[in-house]
Amino acid sequence: MDKIFLVGIGGAGMSRLALLFKGSGYEVLGSDIRESEYTEILKLNNIKVFIGHSEAHIDKSISLLVYSSAVKETNPEVSKAKKLGIKVLKRGEALASVVNKFNNIIISGTHGKTTTTSIIGHILKKQGYRVNVYVGGRDNEFDEFYSNPDFFVVESDESDGSFLFFNPRYLVITNIDKDHLNHYDGSFEKLKNAFSILVEKSNRAVVCGLDKNAIDVVRNSKNKTLFYGVSNFKAENIEYLLNGTKFDLVYDNGKKMKVFSPLFGDKNVLNVLASLLVLREAGIPIETSVKHLRSFVPPSRRMEIKKNGDFILVDDHADHPTEIEATLSALRKHFPGKRLIAVFQPHRYSRMKLLGKKVAEPFSFADEVVVTEIFPAFEKPIENITGKGIANYVKEKYPDKNVYFASSNFDAAKRVNSILKKGDMVVLLGPGDIGELSELIFLKGDV
């Protein structure tokens, strides 16, 4: 049996790759710098995890070493593998080497990938297909991987260019925004060009017809392209409910079908449309997809309601202004009249430097705002880029709002508890460890 070693195995994406290799019949082991919920899951699946990196972990019994984008090539395990002549791949390339062998659906775009990937995987699973789903967020529905799947559904990653390793049978482009530009020398045009290359590698593409940048990258494509959100595949008469969204699906020259989605907001209406359309291209009737959509449970930290009693607590991954605005505006529509307290953990110094004062714009939808210190995600601090500075941006943009800075998650929870009232809604925002606050926030409580 071939043995695969994963460096950075405790990350969300790498841990799922470890489970994928395990399900495909390989012996899997790996290392990370700290314990996490993901390393615990791996251990329960009989995957050996070393805490800390050492060249002593690597020997000639290993046939492949895979490392995450957070790991440098100077890592001692990566260096030792190269010295021994062991094949070394980055995460995206290793994943694609497996996925490209199967009937695949590749989800790309700046926002909405995790939810769209999960919807598609859920519907295929409910219909009885053997489906492998590789998704960036935590999703307990897809912990099992098959060695011979009927479908392989993948959330791809444009941030490091690794999505170009895929050869998509079916490609979805949800949208293209000015994010993750570090890999592209700060050039948005280079990012768009990468999407264009991916489109040309695909058999057919399903694209959001409301996103100008997505339209641009497929404008000259010779491959089959279908659009959703406009004309012949769109939503009308949207109703924003306390438990989800209802709308009329308009398709096939004026046909209409009632759809219920257990998701919130307009962005998730588009994610549903993308899923229904690409699944129809893959052979799943719309009626079947709509039926199975009703039982869908959103992935962790995607507008996830964690507490719903005297107050509502929503946990969400959003950190880019476009995502934050989509989340807060959606909650305003579904829960009108509630006082909304937004708790924002900025993510990465480099991203906050690039966004500048733009990061403050979406907080027009919040009544009270708490900003924590920046979650570094392995980055080193950048001079004058701080959480307090971001709180000042929000206050400067909206001087009539109460805006607070909290130097830690603990202090953020204390601040929320001090202002929280019965009937309020608290929204945790950011992909870092801000979700920990859900256990620290109580109505009239103390931490």
BALO-641481 format. One record per residue (C-alpha): residue number from 1; x, y, z. Coordinates in pm, whole numbers, padded with zeros to 5 digits, m for minus. Each point is the difference from the previous one (the first is absolute). Example, Ala and Ser with C-alpha at 12.3 -4.5 7.8 and 13.67 -1.06 7.14 Angstrom:
// residues 2
R     k       xx       yy       zz
R     1    01230   m00450    00780
R     2    00137    00344   m00066
END
This chain:
// residues 447
R     k       xx       yy       zz
R     1    00000    00000    00000
R     2    00136    00344   m00094
R     3    00068    00236    00290
R     4   m00083    00373   m00024
R     5    00128    00266    00241
R     6   m00184    00333    00030
R     7    00179    00304    00142
R     8   m00253    00236    00159
R     9   m00248   m00286    00037
R    10   m00198    00184    00270
R    11   m00145    00264   m00232
R    12   m00358   m00019   m00127
R    13    00095   m00077   m00360
R    14    00297   m00226    00077
R    15   m00193   m00208    00252
R    16   m00268   m00071   m00260
R    17    00271   m00094   m00248
R    18    00138   m00242    00259
R    19   m00345   m00161    00036
R    20   m00029   m00016   m00379
R    21    00330   m00185   m00035
R    22   m00097   m00229    00288
R    23   m00332   m00081   m00172
R    24    00188   m00069   m00322
R    25    00201   m00275    00167
R    26    00327    00175    00090
R    27    00181   m00002    00332
R    28   m00008    00361    00119
R    29    00194    00189    00265
R    30    00111    00359    00046
R    31    00107    00287    00222
R    32   m00113    00341    00121
R    33    00122    00261    00243
R    34   m00294   m00040    00241
R    35   m00295   m00215    00098
R    36   m00341    00098   m00140
R    37   m00351   m00134   m00045
R    38    00117   m00129   m00338
R    39    00295   m00194    00141
R    40   m00240   m00166    00246
R    41   m00226   m00107   m00288
R    42    00302   m00144   m00183
R    43    00109   m00200    00303
R    44   m00350   m00146    00029
R    45    00047   m00118   m00358
R    46    00328   m00174    00089
R    47    00218    00260   m00168
R    48    00325    00063    00187
R    49    00069    00368    00071
R    50    00332    00138    00124
R    51   m00014    00331    00186
R    52    00299    00202   m00110
R    53    00210   m00031   m00315
R    54    00317   m00209   m00018
R    55    00200   m00163   m00277
R    56   m00001   m00314    00218
R    57   m00363   m00053   m00108
R    58    00109   m00061   m00360
R    59    00158   m00318   m00136
R    60    00007   m00195   m00325
R    61   m00317   m00193    00087
R    62   m00198    00313   m00099
R    63   m00095    00011   m00369
R    64   m00155    00349   m00007
R    65    00024    00313    00214
R    66   m00266    00270   m00030
R    67    00026    00342    00164
R    68   m00249    00281    00048
R    69    00034    00357   m00126
R    70    00065    00110    00360
R    71    00320   m00212    00007
R    72    00326    00137   m00139
R    73    00225   m00207   m00224
R    74    00273    00038    00264
R    75   m00206   m00215    00237
R    76    00228   m00283    00130
R    77   m00239   m00275   m00113
R    78   m00036    00145   m00349
R    79    00378    00043   m00025
R    80    00068   m00356    00120
R    81   m00250   m00146   m00248
R    82    00167    00182   m00289
R    83    00342   m00116    00119
R    84   m00122   m00363    00001
R    85   m00156    00034   m00346
R    86   m00356   m00039    00129
R    87   m00266    00153   m00224
R    88   m00115    00335    00145
R    89   m00323    00178   m00096
R    90   m00192    00301    00121
R    91   m00350   m00067    00133
R    92   m00186    00120   m00311
R    93    00209   m00205   m00240
R    94   m00036   m00314    00213
R    95   m00377    00045    00021
R    96   m00035    00057   m00374
R    97    00204   m00311   m00078
R    98   m00280   m00202    00162
R    99   m00302    00208   m00102
R   100    00085    00016   m00371
R   101   m00046   m00378   m00028
R   102   m00372    00026    00075
R   103   m00324    00165   m00114
R   104    00058    00331    00173
R   105   m00179    00325    00079
R   106    00242    00279    00088
R   107   m00132    00303    00190
R   108    00199    00320   m00044
R   109   m00048    00366    00087
R   110    00086    00251    00270
R   111   m00312   m00039    00215
R   112   m00257   m00275    00053
R   113    00214   m00301   m00091
R   114   m00038   m00196    00323
R   115   m00378    00027    00013
R   116   m00043   m00077   m00371
R   117    00230   m00301    00022
R   118   m00191   m00131    00301
R   119   m00341    00045   m00165
R   120    00110   m00194   m00308
R   121    00156   m00276    00210
R   122   m00308   m00028    00221
R   123   m00241   m00037   m00292
R   124    00215   m00264   m00170
R   125    00035   m00191    00327
R   126   m00376    00012    00068
R   127   m00060   m00132   m00351
R   128    00208   m00306    00085
R   129    00323    00072   m00187
R   130    00344   m00085    00137
R   131    00131    00354    00027
R   132    00329    00134    00129
R   133   m00022    00361    00118
R   134    00311    00206    00069
R   135   m00110    00319    00173
R   136    00200    00272    00175
R   137   m00225    00039    00304
R   138   m00087   m00258    00259
R   139   m00289   m00217   m00119
R   140   m00076   m00322    00183
R   141   m00224   m00125   m00280
R   142    00299   m00081   m00219
R   143    00252   m00172    00225
R   144   m00012   m00322   m00206
R   145    00200   m00035   m00321
R   146   m00039   m00269   m00266
R   147    00280   m00150   m00207
R   148   m00235   m00017   m00302
R   149   m00248    00292    00024
R   150   m00275    00073   m00253
R   151    00068    00372    00048
R   152    00282    00202    00149
R   153   m00109    00349    00111
R   154    00281    00238    00090
R   155    00030    00349    00144
R   156    00301    00133   m00188
R   157    00250    00261    00118
R   158    00102    00297   m00211
R   159    00204    00164    00278
R   160    00317   m00194   m00090
R   161   m00086   m00080   m00363
R   162   m00048   m00368    00084
R   163   m00344   m00013   m00166
R   164    00182   m00009   m00334
R   165    00108   m00358    00073
R   166   m00360   m00115   m00054
R   167   m00152   m00118   m00326
R   168   m00367    00075    00071
R   169   m00272   m00209   m00158
R   170   m00245    00256    00138
R   171    00121    00337    00125
R   172   m00191    00252    00214
R   173    00111    00363    00031
R   174   m00196    00170    00279
R   175    00164    00344   m00033
R   176    00343    00161   m00029
R   177    00105    00272    00244
R   178    00319    00189    00081
R   179    00130   m00238    00264
R   180    00298   m00235    00041
R   181    00210    00216   m00235
R   182    00335   m00073    00169
R   183    00056   m00303   m00222
R   184   m00073    00211   m00308
R   185    00248    00281    00069
R   186   m00288    00218    00116
R   187   m00155   m00008   m00348
R   188   m00374   m00060   m00030
R   189    00043   m00057   m00372
R   190    00242   m00286    00068
R   191   m00257   m00155    00233
R   192   m00271    00029   m00266
R   193    00235   m00150   m00257
R   194    00049   m00302    00227
R   195   m00377   m00050    00005
R   196   m00003    00023   m00380
R   197    00259   m00277   m00019
R   198   m00212   m00217    00229
R   199   m00306    00059   m00219
R   200    00192   m00117   m00307
R   201    00101   m00316    00185
R   202   m00362   m00082    00084
R   203   m00255   m00199   m00197
R   204   m00277    00248    00083
R   205   m00037    00294    00237
R   206   m00292    00120    00213
R   207    00050    00370    00073
R   208   m00177    00271    00199
R   209   m00154    00230   m00259
R   210   m00024    00284    00254
R   211    00375    00022    00057
R   212    00177    00219   m00254
R   213    00345   m00145    00067
R   214   m00122   m00358   m00038
R   215   m00166    00092   m00329
R   216    00324    00161   m00118
R   217    00206   m00317    00047
R   218   m00237   m00216   m00206
R   219   m00082    00259   m00265
R   220    00232   m00148   m00263
R   221   m00016   m00363    00110
R   222   m00068   m00263   m00264
R   223   m00125   m00246    00263
R   224   m00365   m00039    00093
R   225   m00102    00267    00252
R   226   m00331    00035    00185
R   227   m00105    00296    00215
R   228   m00212    00015    00313
R   229   m00160    00295    00175
R   230   m00119    00150   m00328
R   231   m00252   m00059   m00279
R   232   m00056   m00374   m00036
R   233    00108   m00119    00346
R   234   m00082    00242    00280
R   235   m00193    00057    00323
R   236   m00309    00217    00032
R   237   m00236    00090    00285
R   238    00256   m00063    00274
R   239   m00142   m00036    00354
R   240    00237    00043    00295
R   241   m00123   m00235    00275
R   242    00117   m00070    00354
R   243    00110   m00351   m00104
R   244    00126    00063   m00352
R   245   m00104    00137   m00338
R   246   m00279   m00068   m00248
R   247    00005    00103   m00364
R   248   m00132   m00083   m00343
R   249    00258   m00164   m00225
R   250   m00048    00126   m00356
R   251    00160   m00227   m00260
R   252   m00037   m00151   m00349
R   253   m00177    00289   m00171
R   254   m00241    00098    00275
R   255   m00061   m00320    00199
R   256   m00035    00062    00374
R   257    00060   m00215    00307
R   258   m00033    00084    00371
R   259    00326   m00044    00190
R   260    00065    00001    00375
R   261    00360    00039    00117
R   262    00099   m00027    00368
R   263    00253    00279   m00059
R   264   m00005    00376    00051
R   265    00048    00290   m00238
R   266    00034    00080   m00366
R   267    00353   m00136   m00029
R   268   m00127   m00342    00101
R   269   m00282    00020   m00252
R   270    00275    00031   m00261
R   271    00192   m00291    00155
R   272   m00315   m00213   m00028
R   273   m00054    00104   m00363
R   274    00360   m00096   m00083
R   275   m00049   m00340    00164
R   276   m00330   m00076   m00173
R   277    00137    00095   m00341
R   278    00329   m00190    00016
R   279   m00178   m00307    00139
R   280   m00245    00008   m00288
R   281    00297    00006   m00238
R   282    00136   m00303    00187
R   283   m00327   m00187   m00050
R   284   m00198    00076    00319
R   285   m00353    00131   m00075
R   286   m00085    00336    00157
R   287   m00301   m00149    00177
R   288    00226   m00253    00171
R   289    00250    00264    00110
R   290   m00274    00229    00135
R   291   m00144   m00287    00205
R   292    00335   m00087    00161
R   293    00092    00367    00059
R   294   m00259    00022    00279
R   295    00205   m00233    00224
R   296    00330    00183   m00053
R   297    00188    00110    00313
R   298    00248    00286   m00063
R   299    00370   m00061    00068
R   300    00148    00116    00328
R   301    00041    00378    00034
R   302   m00204    00090   m00309
R   303   m00272    00215    00161
R   304   m00028   m00275    00258
R   305   m00255    00070    00275
R   306    00161   m00127    00319
R   307   m00237    00145    00260
R   308   m00363    00092   m00045
R   309   m00181    00095    00319
R   310   m00007    00334    00177
R   311    00247    00111   m00265
R   312    00126   m00146   m00328
R   313    00369   m00072   m00058
R   314    00117   m00050   m00358
R   315    00350   m00128   m00081
R   316    00136    00087   m00345
R   317    00327   m00037   m00190
R   318   m00026    00335   m00184
R   319    00301    00232    00011
R   320    00009    00177   m00338
R   321   m00226    00310   m00022
R   322   m00208   m00160   m00276
R   323   m00063   m00306    00217
R   324   m00069    00202    00316
R   325   m00252    00218   m00182
R   326   m00173   m00307   m00144
R   327   m00027   m00159    00345
R   328   m00117    00307    00191
R   329   m00246    00112   m00268
R   330   m00144   m00353   m00018
R   331   m00058   m00012    00375
R   332   m00167    00342   m00016
R   333   m00246   m00137   m00257
R   334   m00075   m00324    00183
R   335   m00011    00145    00352
R   336   m00132    00357   m00040
R   337   m00023    00215    00310
R   338    00270   m00174    00201
R   339    00291    00198    00139
R   340    00308   m00141   m00172
R   341    00335   m00019    00179
R   342    00285   m00084   m00238
R   343    00321   m00146    00145
R   344    00274    00012   m00263
R   345    00338   m00172    00016
R   346    00211    00137   m00288
R   347    00198   m00269   m00182
R   348    00364    00037   m00107
R   349    00207    00319    00017
R   350    00066   m00005   m00375
R   351   m00371   m00016   m00085
R   352   m00086    00285    00239
R   353    00277    00212   m00149
R   354   m00132   m00064   m00350
R   355   m00362    00074    00094
R   356    00075    00313    00201
R   357   m00307    00205    00093
R   358   m00219   m00209   m00232
R   359   m00022   m00257    00278
R   360   m00230    00236    00195
R   361   m00268    00037   m00268
R   362   m00229   m00301    00070
R   363   m00055    00090    00365
R   364   m00277    00240   m00097
R   365   m00227   m00302    00060
R   366    00107   m00040    00366
R   367   m00129    00195    00299
R   368    00303   m00069    00219
R   369    00347   m00112   m00114
R   370    00276   m00174    00193
R   371    00337   m00040   m00176
R   372    00267   m00235    00135
R   373    00371   m00011   m00066
R   374    00102   m00139   m00340
R   375    00025   m00379   m00033
R   376    00347   m00043   m00156
R   377   m00036   m00343   m00169
R   378    00379   m00048    00019
R   379    00075    00350   m00131
R   380    00235    00239    00174
R   381   m00142    00336    00115
R   382    00011    00294   m00239
R   383    00073    00342    00145
R   384   m00311    00214    00059
R   385   m00238   m00283   m00099
R   386   m00192   m00085    00318
R   387   m00344   m00099    00118
R   388   m00029    00329    00186
R   389    00072    00182   m00324
R   390   m00278   m00193   m00174
R   391   m00240    00088    00284
R   392    00094    00364   m00060
R   393   m00079   m00041   m00373
R   394   m00350   m00121    00091
R   395   m00054    00285    00248
R   396    00126    00254   m00253
R   397   m00237   m00139   m00266
R   398   m00299   m00021    00237
R   399    00055    00257    00280
R   400   m00350   m00051    00145
R   401    00057   m00373    00068
R   402    00139   m00153    00315
R   403    00330   m00157   m00106
R   404    00223   m00184    00247
R   405    00348   m00149   m00025
R   406    00078   m00319    00192
R   407    00361   m00112    00029
R   408   m00098   m00368    00039
R   409   m00291   m00236   m00054
R   410   m00050   m00007    00377
R   411   m00033    00379    00011
R   412   m00232   m00009   m00304
R   413   m00230   m00243    00181
R   414    00000    00223    00311
R   415   m00092    00300   m00213
R   416   m00284   m00185   m00176
R   417   m00138   m00126    00331
R   418    00003    00354    00136
R   419   m00217    00138   m00283
R   420   m00211   m00306   m00088
R   421   m00377    00030    00050
R   422   m00288   m00240   m00036
R   423   m00101   m00032   m00365
R   424    00340    00103   m00141
R   425    00189   m00178   m00275
R   426    00377   m00051    00033
R   427    00199   m00081   m00314
R   428    00356   m00136    00024
R   429    00200    00080   m00314
R   430    00336   m00133   m00119
R   431    00177   m00327   m00096
R   432    00238   m00001    00296
R   433   m00084   m00115    00354
R   434   m00283    00250    00057
R   435   m00246   m00291    00013
R   436    00129   m00072    00352
R   437   m00210    00292    00121
R   438   m00317   m00203   m00045
R   439    00085   m00178    00326
R   440    00078    00326    00183
R   441   m00303    00212   m00088
R   442   m00309   m00027    00218
R   443   m00296    00225    00058
R   444    00077    00201    00316
R   445    00285   m00244    00052
R   446    00358    00037    00104
R   447    00330   m00149   m00120
END
